[in-house]
Structures are given as C-alpha cells and as structure tokens.
Amino acid sequence: MAYDLIIKNGLVILDSGEIETDVAVKDGKIAAIGNDLGEAAEEIDAKGLVVSPGMLDAHVHITDPGGGHRDEWEGYETGTKSSAKGGVTSFIEMPLNQIPATTDGKSLQIKLDAGKDKLTVDIGSFGGLTPFNLNGGIQELDEGGVLAYKCFLGTCGDREIDGDFMNVDDYSLYEGMKQIAKTGKVLAVHAENAPITDRLGEIAYKNGETTLAAYVATRPVFTEVEPIRKVILFAEETGCRVHICHIACPEGVEEVTQARERGVDVTCETCTHYLYFDTSELDEIGPVVKCSPPIRDKENQNKMWEQLLAGEIDFVTSDHSPCTPDLKDKENAFEAWGGISGLQNNVDVLFDEGVQKRGMSLTQFADIIAANPADRYDLDNKGRIAIGKDADFVLIKPNAPYTLKAEDLEYRNKISPYIGREIGAQVVHTVLRGQTIYSQETGVTDQPMGEFLFDSSSTMKKAQTN
C-alpha cells in the first residue's frame, strides 16, 4: 500500500482555507493532500465532517505523581484519555499541582517516569519558576527539554507540603526572567496581585460572604491588569519572551496588544470557560465552576469574544485543573478548590460557540486551537494539516447537538461545569500520528500511543522515557 491511512471526503482545514479533499498518512506524518491519492491500509470516510488539526491545549494540570497528597486527582491515564475523546491530540502540562513540583532536573525525571506507558496523547512539560529554584533549577529544566516555563504571581501551593509549588516575589520574577531569557524559551505567567486578592478574600470570608459572586468581587479586574503590566515591564528590561495565561478581562488583553505593538515579545491566551460562562450563573452552577482569575460578567465576555475574533488573543486553552469532588462540594465558595475540569470539552464547545454561533472562520478556529500554540512553543511538527507535519487530526460533526452527561467524561473524577449543557457539535474521531485514538464507534483506545515532547535543543531528549 502507498499509504498507511487516507482520510477521505472531509472538509479539511488548511492554512490557505478549508477545502473538500483527502489527506494521506505515512509513518505517522502527513504525506499527501489532494484527490485520487491511491490506496491505503486504512481509510476513514469523513463525508459531512470537518477535518481539523488536533488541538494542542497549552495549559493542562496533570497531578501525577500525587506524592501521597493528591493521588486521587487527575492522573496521566485518565487525563490523556479525556484529551483523546475531546479531540486534543497534544497538551503541555503545568509544573504543578503534582508532588514534587517540576522545578529541577530530578523532579522533571520523576514526572517523566510517572507517565511511562500511560499516555494516550502527546505531552510536553512546562518547568516551574519559583523562589527556590534560582540556583541551577532553571538550567536543569532547560537541559531536560521543557518546552517553556511557568510562574505564579497569584498565591499558590501548600506550604505544609514538602515539594509543592510556590508563587514568585518580585526579585524571583526578575532574576528568573533573566535566566530564562538566556534559554530563549517563553515564561508563561499566572497574573494576579496576590497581596490584594488574598486580603480581600480574607475580609469577605470573615464578613460571612459565601457566594461565588462575592468571590468574584474579591478579584477585581485591576488585580489582573496590574501584574500583567509588571510582567511586560520586566520583559522589556530582561529580554525574556513572555506569555500571559488565562486572561479573563479585555483590559488585560489590551495591555498585551499595546506591548506587542511596541515590540515586546508577548502573547496571551484565554480559556474556554471565560468565553462560555458568566458571573450571573455561577452560584446556580456551584463551586464546580470556581477558578482564578474568576469568570466575569457578560459584557466582559462579549468584549473578550471581540478581541479573540480580531486576533488579539493568540489561542484558547482549558486550564484543566481538576480535583476530587469533596474539594468542590462546599457550601462556602471561598473554601472550594479553584479549578475547572474542561480538557474534554475544548473542541466541541469552541467550535459551537465560535464557528457556529459567531461566524469564526475555520482557519481561525484551527489557529487558536492548534497552529498558534504550536508556533509559540516551537513545536514544529504540530499544529497544522500540512505535508511533513505529524498526522494529528480531530474530525468534528457540525450542527450535531448533544447534552453532556457525567458518564461521558473520561476524567478520574467526573465533575465538570459543562455537565447538563447542550453542545452544538461533536468530536467523532481523533487521530494521533496516523493512529486512531478515539472514535464514537469504538471509544478511546487502550493502547498508550502518546509520547513526551521535548524541546529540539534539549540534551536529554526522549531517551529519558526509554
């Protein structure tokens, strides 16, 4: 046979636009695009379906290993299976909330060992920037092949747990950015003003506030904008490439746009949940929808959509940050874990809300879920349907509404704010490097076909997982 796989008759999203054509795969790579491509060992009929590059979710938390503290949170097996079912063929995992946090060469190796023979999709790693890894940790992570770095300006981690993550102070941010600049890699930042949000939260809690609306009020927009400005200023001073994670307000996006216009190497993302939920419905849903930065009002959301469609927001992520149900099942919203399980419902929700409801072009859809994050994190083999790229695809059935049920989820803990919602499109088939890892007919594969992704200049490479 000339090819291993041909996907036929689909509406294929290329950089130049969408076209009804066939795509052929050989040895895990896209080998040909066109009609009458010949024979293949396997054919997938995609008639009536949109063939998109598989999503690269650039912001996912996998809590494996749990270190005896978070063992029942999301692991590699369930996390990557939910990714496959949702059409996410690759993701980049954050250096927290696993124990130990990924802050040096040793902890990176522990992470890689924990994922061995468990991956259904491909995974890259962020390394952490914390106050305690400035003496060699940054360099070890670079040598280990992390794709980028991540730090928190908002408070994070549990100081009673040895090896847990920790947010940076101003000096650690400045010194860390100088070191990361020398690697040429990107520093991704959780931008919230910790002293103000922490204190406002303490006051509200002591005053007897319990609602999610009250929680949102303790994290006003300016507490997101101020640290974004600081990060940009530090980037100009140090030459560090930066990326602002999960922006939840248009004012924050404006700061990034203005900085980019004056030559700063800065990008930003928002999350699916900020484009879908708004403050008015949070207390009805409950703490399962709590996150930080918080979900804001409808006017805020509408402006974020305008900025996304205008190209000011580079890509969209899930910030999949799961926990056990008991940490969400709280009467007082201030006591609940702040993270949303959303990895499995990136593609279908974004296609419905963006393409079907707001007229987003298919090429922009493919850019925000795949091409742009691949470009930002230098994953040259990912992100596009083009000859020579990895054969990663998600096949989407448009105008096919369904209601999400808990039993549909592959997560270890089947909780999500999208449960009970009607979603207007369906992921029907997911392909990783030419191999089917999910279809509606057969479900998610039991074969661990995923690989760890490393920076191409890394000295450790994939030998670490062998």
C-alpha positions in Angstrom: 0.0 0.0 0.0 1.2 3.5 -0.8 -0.1 4.9 2.5 -1.0 3.8 6.0 -4.1 5.9 6.2 -6.3 8.1 4.0 -8.9 10.4 5.4 -11.4 10.9 2.6 -14.2 13.3 1.6 -13.9 15.7 4.6 -13.8 19.5 4.7 -10.1 19.9 5.6 -8.8 23.0 7.3 -5.5 24.1 5.7 -3.6 27.3 6.2 -4.9 28.6 2.9 -8.5 27.8 3.9 -10.9 24.9 4.0 -11.3 22.5 1.1 -13.1 19.2 0.4 -10.1 16.9 -0.2 -8.3 13.8 1.0 -5.3 13.5 3.4 -2.8 10.7 3.3 -0.6 9.5 6.1 2.6 7.5 6.0 4.8 6.6 9.0 2.9 9.0 11.3 3.3 12.0 9.0 1.1 13.8 6.6 2.4 12.5 3.2 -0.1 13.9 0.6 -3.1 16.2 0.3 -5.4 16.0 -2.7 -7.8 13.8 -4.6 -7.3 10.4 -6.1 -4.3 9.7 -3.8 -4.3 5.9 -4.3 -4.6 3.1 -1.8 -4.0 2.9 1.9 -4.1 0.2 4.5 -6.9 2.1 6.3 -9.5 4.6 5.1 -11.7 6.9 7.2 -14.7 8.4 5.4 -15.1 12.0 6.7 -18.0 12.9 4.5 -20.0 15.6 6.3 -17.3 16.2 8.8 -14.7 19.0 9.4 -11.2 17.7 9.5 -9.1 20.0 11.7 -5.6 19.7 13.1 -5.8 18.1 16.5 -6.0 20.6 19.3 -2.8 21.5 21.2 -4.0 22.5 24.6 -1.2 24.6 26.1 -2.5 24.7 29.7 -3.3 21.5 31.5 -2.7 20.2 35.0 -2.0 16.5 35.5 -1.5 15.7 39.1 0.7 12.6 38.6 2.5 11.7 40.8 0.3 12.9 43.7 3.0 12.4 46.3 0.6 10.9 48.8 -1.4 14.1 48.9 -3.2 14.3 45.6 -3.1 10.7 44.4 -6.8 10.8 43.6 -6.7 13.9 41.4 -6.2 13.6 37.6 -3.6 11.1 36.5 -1.9 10.6 33.2 -4.1 7.7 32.1 -7.5 9.4 32.7 -6.2 12.8 31.7 -4.8 11.7 28.3 -7.9 9.6 27.6 -10.2 12.5 28.2 -7.9 14.5 26.0 -8.3 12.0 23.1 -12.0 11.9 23.5 -12.2 15.6 23.3 -10.0 15.9 20.1 -7.0 17.2 22.0 -4.1 15.3 20.4 -1.3 17.1 22.4 -1.1 19.2 25.5 1.5 20.9 27.6 1.2 20.2 31.3 1.9 22.7 34.1 4.6 22.2 36.7 2.0 22.0 39.5 -0.1 20.5 41.2 1.9 17.3 41.3 4.2 16.4 44.2 7.0 17.2 43.7 6.5 20.3 41.5 8.6 20.3 38.3 11.4 22.7 39.3 14.6 20.9 38.5 16.1 18.0 36.6 15.3 15.4 39.3 11.6 16.4 39.6 11.3 16.5 35.8 12.6 12.9 35.6 10.1 11.9 38.3 7.3 13.4 36.2 8.5 11.5 33.1 8.8 8.2 34.9 5.2 8.7 36.3 3.9 9.0 32.7 5.7 6.0 31.2 3.3 3.7 29.2 0.3 5.7 30.3 -0.1 8.4 27.5 -2.9 8.3 25.0 -1.8 11.6 23.5 1.5 13.5 23.2 2.6 15.7 26.1 5.1 18.4 26.7 6.1 19.9 30.0 6.4 23.4 31.5 9.2 23.8 34.0 8.5 25.9 37.1 9.9 29.3 38.2 9.8 29.6 41.9 11.8 31.4 44.6 13.6 28.2 45.5 15.0 27.0 42.1 17.1 30.0 41.0 20.4 28.3 41.7 20.6 25.9 38.8 17.0 24.6 38.6 16.2 26.7 35.5 19.2 25.4 33.7 18.5 21.8 34.6 15.0 22.1 33.2 16.3 23.7 30.0 18.7 20.8 29.6 15.9 18.3 30.3 13.9 19.6 27.4 11.0 21.5 28.9 9.1 23.5 26.3 8.7 26.6 28.4 8.5 27.9 32.0 5.6 28.9 34.2 5.3 31.1 37.3 2.6 32.3 39.6 2.1 35.9 40.8 -1.1 34.8 42.5 -0.7 32.8 45.7 -0.4 29.0 45.0 0.9 25.9 46.7 0.5 24.4 50.2 3.4 25.4 52.4 2.8 22.4 54.6 3.5 20.0 51.7 7.2 19.5 51.0 8.0 20.0 47.3 4.8 21.9 46.5 4.9 24.8 44.1 5.2 28.4 45.2 4.5 31.8 43.7 7.3 34.3 42.9 8.1 37.5 44.6 9.3 40.5 42.5 13.0 39.6 42.9 12.5 36.0 42.0 10.4 37.1 38.9 13.2 39.5 37.8 16.1 37.1 38.4 14.2 34.1 36.9 13.3 36.1 33.8 16.9 37.0 33.3 17.9 33.3 33.5 15.0 32.1 31.2 15.9 34.8 28.7 19.2 33.0 28.2 17.4 29.8 27.3 15.4 31.6 24.6 12.2 30.0 25.9 8.9 31.5 27.0 7.9 32.3 30.5 4.1 31.8 31.0 2.6 33.8 33.9 -0.4 33.5 36.1 -1.0 37.2 36.6 -2.9 38.2 39.7 -2.0 40.6 42.5 -1.6 38.2 45.4 -1.5 40.6 48.4 -4.7 42.4 47.3 -6.7 39.4 46.3 -5.7 37.4 49.3 -6.6 40.2 51.7 -9.9 41.0 50.0 -10.7 37.3 50.2 -9.9 37.1 53.9 -12.1 40.2 54.6 -15.0 38.8 52.7 -14.7 35.4 54.4 -14.6 37.0 57.9 -17.6 39.1 57.0 -19.6 35.9 56.3 -19.6 36.0 52.5 -20.2 32.6 50.9 -21.2 33.1 47.3 -19.3 32.8 44.1 -20.5 36.3 43.2 -18.7 37.5 46.4 -15.6 35.6 45.5 -15.5 37.2 42.0 -15.8 40.6 43.7 -12.6 39.9 45.7 -10.6 39.6 42.5 -11.4 42.8 40.6 -10.2 43.5 37.1 -7.4 45.8 38.2 -5.8 43.0 40.2 -5.3 41.1 36.9 -4.2 44.2 34.9 -1.5 45.4 37.3 0.6 42.3 37.3 0.3 42.0 33.5 1.8 45.5 33.3 4.6 44.4 35.6 5.4 41.3 33.7 5.6 43.3 30.5 7.8 45.9 32.1 10.1 43.1 33.4 10.1 41.5 29.9 11.3 44.8 28.4 14.0 45.0 31.0 15.3 41.4 30.8 14.5 40.4 27.2 12.5 37.4 28.3 9.8 36.1 26.0 6.5 36.1 28.0 3.0 34.7 27.7 0.1 35.7 29.8 -2.0 32.7 30.8 -5.8 32.6 31.1 -6.6 36.3 30.7 -10.2 36.8 31.9 -10.7 40.5 31.1 -10.4 42.7 28.0 -8.4 45.3 29.8 -5.6 42.6 30.3 -5.7 41.8 26.6 -5.4 45.5 25.7 -2.1 45.6 27.8 -0.7 42.7 25.7 -1.8 44.3 22.4 -0.3 47.6 23.2 3.0 46.0 24.4 3.2 43.9 21.2 2.7 46.9 19.1 5.8 48.5 20.6 7.9 45.4 20.0 7.6 43.3 23.2 7.7 39.6 22.6 4.4 38.8 24.5 1.4 36.7 23.7 -1.7 35.7 25.6 -4.4 33.1 25.9 -7.9 32.9 27.3 -9.9 29.8 28.4 -13.0 28.2 27.0 -14.8 28.7 30.3 -14.3 32.5 30.1 -15.9 32.5 26.7 -18.8 30.3 27.8 -19.9 31.1 31.4 -20.6 34.5 33.1 -20.9 35.7 36.7 -24.7 35.7 36.7 -25.0 31.9 36.5 -22.1 30.9 38.8 -24.0 30.4 42.0 -26.6 28.4 40.3 -24.0 26.1 39.0 -21.9 26.0 42.2 -18.2 25.7 43.1 -17.5 23.3 40.2 -17.2 26.5 38.1 -14.9 28.3 40.5 -11.5 29.3 39.1 -8.9 32.1 39.2 -8.8 34.6 37.7 -12.6 34.4 38.1 -15.3 34.2 35.4 -16.6 37.7 34.9 -19.8 39.3 33.6 -21.5 39.1 30.2 -20.3 42.5 29.0 -16.7 41.4 29.8 -17.2 38.1 27.9 -18.6 39.8 24.8 -15.6 42.1 24.6 -13.3 39.0 25.0 -15.0 37.4 22.0 -14.5 40.6 20.0 -10.8 40.5 20.9 -10.4 36.8 20.1 -12.1 37.2 16.7 -9.9 40.3 16.0 -6.8 38.2 16.6 -5.7 39.9 19.8 -5.9 36.7 21.8 -3.4 34.2 20.4 -5.0 30.9 21.5 -7.5 29.3 23.8 -6.8 26.7 26.5 -8.7 24.7 29.0 -6.6 25.4 32.1 -7.8 21.9 33.1 -7.3 22.0 36.8 -9.2 19.0 38.4 -9.5 17.9 42.0 -11.6 15.4 44.0 -15.3 16.0 44.4 -15.1 16.7 48.1 -12.9 19.8 47.4 -15.7 21.2 45.3 -18.7 20.1 47.4 -18.6 23.2 49.7 -21.4 25.4 51.0 -19.0 28.3 51.1 -17.5 29.1 47.8 -14.4 30.6 49.4 -13.5 27.2 50.8 -13.8 25.3 47.5 -10.9 24.4 45.2 -10.4 26.9 42.4 -10.0 25.0 39.2 -12.2 23.8 36.3 -12.2 20.4 34.6 -12.5 21.3 30.9 -10.0 19.4 28.8 -12.6 17.1 27.2 -14.8 20.0 26.1 -12.5 22.4 24.4 -13.0 21.5 20.8 -16.8 20.9 20.7 -17.6 24.0 22.8 -15.3 26.3 20.9 -16.5 25.1 17.6 -20.1 25.6 18.6 -19.6 29.0 20.3 -17.0 30.3 17.8 -17.7 28.9 14.4 -21.4 28.1 14.6 -22.7 30.9 16.7 -20.3 33.8 16.0 -19.1 33.1 12.5 -15.4 32.4 13.3 -13.6 31.2 10.2 -12.5 27.6 10.2 -8.9 28.7 9.6 -9.0 31.0 12.7 -10.5 28.1 14.6 -7.6 25.9 13.7 -5.2 28.7 14.5 -6.5 29.2 18.0 -6.6 25.6 19.0 -3.5 24.3 17.2 -1.3 26.4 15.0 -0.7 29.4 17.3 0.2 27.4 20.4 2.4 25.2 18.3 4.2 28.2 17.0 4.6 29.9 20.4 6.1 26.8 22.0 8.3 25.9 19.0 6.6 22.6 18.3 7.4 22.5 14.6 5.8 19.1 13.9 2.4 20.0 15.4 -0.4 22.4 14.8 -1.2 22.2 11.1 -2.5 19.9 8.3 0.5 20.2 6.0 2.8 17.7 4.4 5.6 16.6 6.8 3.7 17.5 9.9 2.5 14.9 12.5 -0.7 13.3 11.3 -2.8 14.6 14.2 -6.5 15.2 13.4 -9.8 15.8 15.1 -12.9 15.1 13.0 -15.9 17.3 14.0 -19.5 16.8 13.2 -21.1 20.2 12.9 -24.7 21.1 13.8 -25.0 18.0 15.9 -26.2 19.0 19.4 -25.9 16.7 22.3 -26.2 17.1 26.1 -23.1 16.3 28.1 -23.6 13.7 30.9 -21.2 12.8 33.7 -20.8 9.3 32.3 -19.5 10.8 29.0 -16.4 12.1 30.8 -13.1 10.2 30.9 -11.8 12.1 33.9 -10.9 10.3 37.1 -13.4 12.5 38.9 -16.4 13.0 36.7 -17.1 16.6 37.6 -17.4 19.5 35.2 -19.5 22.7 34.8 -20.4 21.6 31.3 -22.4 18.6 32.5 -26.1 19.2 31.5 -25.2 21.7 28.8 -26.3 21.2 25.2 -23.2 21.5 23.0 -23.9 22.0 19.3 -21.1 20.0 17.7 -19.4 16.6 18.3 -15.9 15.2 18.2 -16.4 11.9 16.3 -12.8 10.8 15.6 -9.4 11.6 16.9 -6.1 10.6 15.2 -2.6 10.8 16.7 0.3 10.4 14.3 -1.9 8.4 12.0 -3.4 6.1 14.6 -7.0 6.3 15.8 -7.0 7.0 19.5 -10.8 7.7 19.7 -13.9 7.2 17.7 -17.6 7.3 18.6 -17.9 3.7 17.5 -15.1 2.1 19.4 -14.4 4.6 22.2 -10.9 5.6 23.5 -8.1 3.2 22.7 -6.5 1.2 25.5 -3.1 1.4 23.7 -0.8 4.1 25.2 0.3 5.7 21.8 1.3 9.0 23.2 4.9 10.3 23.6 6.6 13.0 25.6 7.5 16.1 23.6 10.9 17.7 24.2 12.5 21.0 23.1 14.5 20.2 20.0 17.7 21.7 21.6 17.4 19.5 24.7 20.3 17.3 25.6 18.2 14.7 27.4 15.7 14.0 24.6 13.3 11.1 24.5 15.9 8.7 25.9 14.6 9.6 29.3 11.4 7.6 28.7 13.0 4.5 27.3 
